[in-house]
Amino acid sequence: MKKLLPEVFAWARSAHPSQPLTSGLWQGDWTSLKTLTAIQRTQVEDSDVLSFHNYGWPEDFEAHILLLEQYHRPILCTEYMARGNGSTFDTILPLALKYRVAAINWGFVQGKTQTWYPWDSWTRPYTLEQPAVWHHDIFTPDGKPYRQHEVDLIRALTSATNGPAKTAPPQ
């Protein structure tokens, strides 16, 4: 993999993409380029946007953002939101907004991709009852929010005057 990833970046760049390239960081010590593995170093050095996964508590999410900021690239959290792990809209989105980090959660409507089931569903199928705490999804199939306060929070954070950066108008 450590030989393949630089080749993949080179191949992608040879196509002159109009969108940024990234390869998502997941685990390890991101303290400095010296502490990164060869693959992680390629991910940091060759990515236009630094992307990472984090399903942890807000303190862990913030710590990862602070580590990635040293590399001076836009940051995108490509996976977060695991209610049972403490990674929730309430705990993560305010931090993402504070640090201007884009954040994507899996799942939207219950049942579409089954991401409302928690990770323990691999060993404990929820066949007779739904999980007490949904993992990812936001809405039931009829459009009702799983938790109304989460929908209200998302609406408030995405419409705030100090909210996400506005995109530049086309030139």
C-alpha beads as a LAMMPS data file, in Angstrom:
LAMMPS data file: protein, C-alpha beads

171 atoms
170 bonds

1 atom types
1 bond types

-500.0 500.0 xlo xhi
-500.0 500.0 ylo yhi
-500.0 500.0 zlo zhi

Masses

1 110.0

Atoms # bond

1 1 1 0.000 0.000 0.000
2 1 1 2.789 2.451 0.829
3 1 1 4.062 2.113 -2.763
4 1 1 0.622 2.130 -4.363
5 1 1 -0.829 5.248 -2.719
6 1 1 1.726 7.709 -4.179
7 1 1 1.126 6.127 -7.587
8 1 1 -2.628 6.574 -7.188
9 1 1 -2.169 10.261 -6.338
10 1 1 0.150 10.701 -9.360
11 1 1 -2.323 8.947 -11.647
12 1 1 -5.217 11.065 -10.337
13 1 1 -3.221 14.292 -10.743
14 1 1 -2.312 13.313 -14.319
15 1 1 -6.024 13.510 -15.134
16 1 1 -6.016 17.199 -14.061
17 1 1 -8.992 16.850 -11.713
18 1 1 -11.138 19.880 -10.992
19 1 1 -11.967 18.576 -7.513
20 1 1 -9.516 18.262 -4.615
21 1 1 -7.858 14.940 -3.878
22 1 1 -7.731 13.309 -0.464
23 1 1 -7.022 10.029 1.253
24 1 1 -8.575 9.734 4.690
25 1 1 -6.533 9.398 7.851
26 1 1 -7.930 7.053 10.434
27 1 1 -5.663 5.973 13.289
28 1 1 -2.158 6.670 14.516
29 1 1 -0.012 9.490 15.821
30 1 1 -0.523 12.635 13.720
31 1 1 1.647 14.826 15.959
32 1 1 4.189 15.624 13.228
33 1 1 5.396 14.395 9.858
34 1 1 8.051 12.414 11.743
35 1 1 5.462 10.431 13.715
36 1 1 3.365 9.546 10.675
37 1 1 3.684 6.191 8.956
38 1 1 4.771 6.220 5.315
39 1 1 1.143 5.894 4.186
40 1 1 -0.037 8.677 6.503
41 1 1 2.782 10.945 5.304
42 1 1 1.621 10.402 1.707
43 1 1 -1.958 11.102 2.795
44 1 1 -0.942 14.400 4.394
45 1 1 1.565 15.547 1.790
46 1 1 -0.430 14.611 -1.325
47 1 1 -3.961 15.486 -0.209
48 1 1 -5.416 18.864 -1.164
49 1 1 -7.926 18.483 1.665
50 1 1 -7.073 16.548 4.809
51 1 1 -9.819 14.078 5.552
52 1 1 -10.218 11.922 8.630
53 1 1 -12.656 9.703 10.506
54 1 1 -13.564 10.226 14.137
55 1 1 -16.318 8.514 16.072
56 1 1 -15.028 9.602 19.476
57 1 1 -15.989 12.030 22.193
58 1 1 -15.785 15.762 21.424
59 1 1 -12.427 16.074 23.194
60 1 1 -10.953 13.454 20.851
61 1 1 -12.537 15.087 17.797
62 1 1 -11.108 18.480 18.747
63 1 1 -7.669 17.009 19.469
64 1 1 -7.566 15.475 15.990
65 1 1 -8.546 18.784 14.397
66 1 1 -5.790 20.594 16.297
67 1 1 -3.233 18.028 15.114
68 1 1 -4.357 18.365 11.487
69 1 1 -4.375 22.183 11.527
70 1 1 -0.556 22.204 11.596
71 1 1 -0.522 20.937 7.999
72 1 1 -2.326 24.069 6.728
73 1 1 -4.956 22.477 4.532
74 1 1 -8.736 22.491 4.614
75 1 1 -10.053 19.728 6.872
76 1 1 -12.958 17.376 6.223
77 1 1 -14.230 14.828 8.720
78 1 1 -15.607 12.170 6.395
79 1 1 -17.104 10.062 9.153
80 1 1 -18.432 11.025 12.569
81 1 1 -21.695 10.593 14.435
82 1 1 -21.988 7.495 16.583
83 1 1 -24.503 8.469 19.239
84 1 1 -23.595 5.581 21.539
85 1 1 -19.923 6.626 21.461
86 1 1 -20.536 10.265 22.436
87 1 1 -20.122 11.478 18.873
88 1 1 -23.377 13.373 18.346
89 1 1 -24.620 16.390 16.461
90 1 1 -24.750 18.272 19.776
91 1 1 -21.121 17.533 20.658
92 1 1 -19.390 17.513 17.262
93 1 1 -21.077 20.084 15.022
94 1 1 -20.343 23.103 17.258
95 1 1 -16.651 22.110 17.217
96 1 1 -16.691 21.577 13.459
97 1 1 -18.182 25.045 13.030
98 1 1 -15.693 26.607 15.468
99 1 1 -12.730 25.209 13.517
100 1 1 -14.394 25.493 10.096
101 1 1 -14.147 21.751 9.509
102 1 1 -16.589 20.104 7.131
103 1 1 -18.294 17.061 8.666
104 1 1 -20.210 14.227 7.041
105 1 1 -22.255 11.661 8.932
106 1 1 -23.422 8.385 7.494
107 1 1 -27.109 7.791 7.258
108 1 1 -30.062 10.041 6.750
109 1 1 -33.324 8.084 6.685
110 1 1 -33.909 5.018 8.839
111 1 1 -33.889 1.821 6.818
112 1 1 -32.259 3.101 3.641
113 1 1 -28.774 1.798 4.499
114 1 1 -29.483 0.399 7.993
115 1 1 -27.054 2.848 9.603
116 1 1 -29.484 3.474 12.420
117 1 1 -28.329 0.145 13.855
118 1 1 -25.381 0.395 16.261
119 1 1 -22.143 -1.493 15.667
120 1 1 -23.179 -4.258 18.048
121 1 1 -25.859 -5.297 15.561
122 1 1 -23.215 -7.589 14.023
123 1 1 -23.418 -9.752 17.143
124 1 1 -26.817 -8.697 18.510
125 1 1 -29.372 -8.444 15.695
126 1 1 -32.242 -6.076 16.451
127 1 1 -35.015 -8.266 15.082
128 1 1 -37.716 -7.795 17.723
129 1 1 -37.072 -4.227 18.854
130 1 1 -35.310 -1.166 17.591
131 1 1 -32.094 -0.051 19.290
132 1 1 -32.553 2.239 22.291
133 1 1 -30.133 4.718 20.706
134 1 1 -29.860 5.079 16.953
135 1 1 -26.361 5.029 15.555
136 1 1 -26.496 7.488 12.630
137 1 1 -29.794 8.216 10.911
138 1 1 -31.791 11.400 11.417
139 1 1 -35.299 10.716 10.077
140 1 1 -37.857 7.932 10.103
141 1 1 -39.169 6.827 6.697
142 1 1 -42.231 9.084 7.108
143 1 1 -39.999 12.149 7.576
144 1 1 -40.270 12.527 11.342
145 1 1 -37.007 13.351 13.116
146 1 1 -35.517 10.725 15.400
147 1 1 -34.698 13.625 17.743
148 1 1 -36.262 16.987 16.938
149 1 1 -33.607 18.911 18.882
150 1 1 -30.942 17.505 16.534
151 1 1 -32.776 18.769 13.464
152 1 1 -33.236 22.143 15.162
153 1 1 -29.521 22.262 16.001
154 1 1 -28.465 21.407 12.445
155 1 1 -30.804 24.069 11.089
156 1 1 -29.496 26.675 13.543
157 1 1 -25.825 25.908 12.923
158 1 1 -26.122 25.852 9.145
159 1 1 -28.054 29.116 9.011
160 1 1 -25.999 31.041 11.594
161 1 1 -24.472 34.297 10.379
162 1 1 -21.067 32.992 11.429
163 1 1 -21.793 29.611 9.845
164 1 1 -20.055 27.754 7.063
165 1 1 -17.956 29.725 4.603
166 1 1 -19.776 31.000 1.558
167 1 1 -18.466 29.710 -1.721
168 1 1 -16.942 32.211 -4.086
169 1 1 -19.133 33.182 -7.052
170 1 1 -18.167 31.609 -10.382
171 1 1 -15.569 33.588 -12.316

Bonds

1 1 1 2
2 1 2 3
3 1 3 4
4 1 4 5
5 1 5 6
6 1 6 7
7 1 7 8
8 1 8 9
9 1 9 10
10 1 10 11
11 1 11 12
12 1 12 13
13 1 13 14
14 1 14 15
15 1 15 16
16 1 16 17
17 1 17 18
18 1 18 19
19 1 19 20
20 1 20 21
21 1 21 22
22 1 22 23
23 1 23 24
24 1 24 25
25 1 25 26
26 1 26 27
27 1 27 28
28 1 28 29
29 1 29 30
30 1 30 31
31 1 31 32
32 1 32 33
33 1 33 34
34 1 34 35
35 1 35 36
36 1 36 37
37 1 37 38
38 1 38 39
39 1 39 40
40 1 40 41
41 1 41 42
42 1 42 43
43 1 43 44
44 1 44 45
45 1 45 46
46 1 46 47
47 1 47 48
48 1 48 49
49 1 49 50
50 1 50 51
51 1 51 52
52 1 52 53
53 1 53 54
54 1 54 55
55 1 55 56
56 1 56 57
57 1 57 58
58 1 58 59
59 1 59 60
60 1 60 61
61 1 61 62
62 1 62 63
63 1 63 64
64 1 64 65
65 1 65 66
66 1 66 67
67 1 67 68
68 1 68 69
69 1 69 70
70 1 70 71
71 1 71 72
72 1 72 73
73 1 73 74
74 1 74 75
75 1 75 76
76 1 76 77
77 1 77 78
78 1 78 79
79 1 79 80
80 1 80 81
81 1 81 82
82 1 82 83
83 1 83 84
84 1 84 85
85 1 85 86
86 1 86 87
87 1 87 88
88 1 88 89
89 1 89 90
90 1 90 91
91 1 91 92
92 1 92 93
93 1 93 94
94 1 94 95
95 1 95 96
96 1 96 97
97 1 97 98
98 1 98 99
99 1 99 100
100 1 100 101
101 1 101 102
102 1 102 103
103 1 103 104
104 1 104 105
105 1 105 106
106 1 106 107
107 1 107 108
108 1 108 109
109 1 109 110
110 1 110 111
111 1 111 112
112 1 112 113
113 1 113 114
114 1 114 115
115 1 115 116
116 1 116 117
117 1 117 118
118 1 118 119
119 1 119 120
120 1 120 121
121 1 121 122
122 1 122 123
123 1 123 124
124 1 124 125
125 1 125 126
126 1 126 127
127 1 127 128
128 1 128 129
129 1 129 130
130 1 130 131
131 1 131 132
132 1 132 133
133 1 133 134
134 1 134 135
135 1 135 136
136 1 136 137
137 1 137 138
138 1 138 139
139 1 139 140
140 1 140 141
141 1 141 142
142 1 142 143
143 1 143 144
144 1 144 145
145 1 145 146
146 1 146 147
147 1 147 148
148 1 148 149
149 1 149 150
150 1 150 151
151 1 151 152
152 1 152 153
153 1 153 154
154 1 154 155
155 1 155 156
156 1 156 157
157 1 157 158
158 1 158 159
159 1 159 160
160 1 160 161
161 1 161 162
162 1 162 163
163 1 163 164
164 1 164 165
165 1 165 166
166 1 166 167
167 1 167 168
168 1 168 169
169 1 169 170
170 1 170 171
